[in-house]
Each structure stands twice: as C-alpha cells, then as structure tokens.
Amino acid sequence: MSFWEKIKQTLRSFMNGRNGVDQLGMTLLWGGLALNLLSSILGSFVNRPLLAVVSMLLSFAGLAAYVFCIYRMFSRNLEKRRAENRRYVAFCDRQKKKRTQAVNRFKNRKIYKYFKCPGCKAWLRLKRGSGVVTITCSRCHTSFTQKS
C-alpha cells in the first residue's frame, strides 16, 4: 500500500461515524468566505472608523461560520446534524418555490390578476376581464369577492 493510500485509509477511518460535508456545511463554508472577502474589502477603507467596526464584525461572523462548519463536519451526533440539514434544505426549497412562483406571476400578469386569499394567504389567480366575481378558496374554503 502506497503512502497516499495509507493517508486516505486513515482519513476514512477517522471520518467513520461523523457527519462530514452536507449542503448546510457547504453553505456555511461559502458564506464564511464571502463574509471574510467583504470584510477585507471594507477594511481597506482605513480612515473610516464605522467601516472598520463593520469590517471587524463581518470578519468575526465569517470566522464563526467556519468554526460552526468544522464543528458540524466532525460531529458524531448524526441525527441532530441530519435534522439541521433537512430543515435547511426544506427552507431552500420553499424559497426557490416562492421565487419561481413570483417569476410566473410576473410573466402572466397581463393574462391573470393574482391576489392572496384573506383566510390562508394562498396565491389565487383570476382571468382578467371577468368582472366582479365571488371566489371560494380551494385550500381553506373562504368565500370573498374580487374584481379582475
């Protein structure tokens, strides 16, 4: 077995039973990098004391993101780390869905009028030119009147 194979095997055995890298960990890593880069850009304005304080705070936040990322990678509490990652992925999926729906609403704004249900806040649409219509929400069954 070569030297590099021994190192790989040692690292594999060390990481066995640990969380490793997941989506939340990678986001923390890239977020820490972005915060540190922003901190160094703002830190170049030495003659501005407020920017120096903001730069220091951003640098500290970047360091905290790195430390939390490493803590999560080496953690042996797999259930808790996986639950955190599931919540993060679900949050990202919700945000992506909201952005996609907003783009679709914008694209179809000339054909449909979009509005929120007063009961459950679900987005509903009504074809333009229909006049005043009484609508029943399919989600919460709230009835209300809307002009298209």
Secondary structure, DSSP 8 states (H G I E B T S, - for coil): --HHHHHHHHHHHHHTTS----HHHHHHHHHHHHHHHHHHHHHT-TT-HHHHHHHHHHHHHHHHHHHHHHHHHH---HHHHHHHHHHHHHHHHHHHHHHHHHHHHHHTTTTEEEEE-TTT--EEEEETT--EEEEE-TTT--EEEEE-
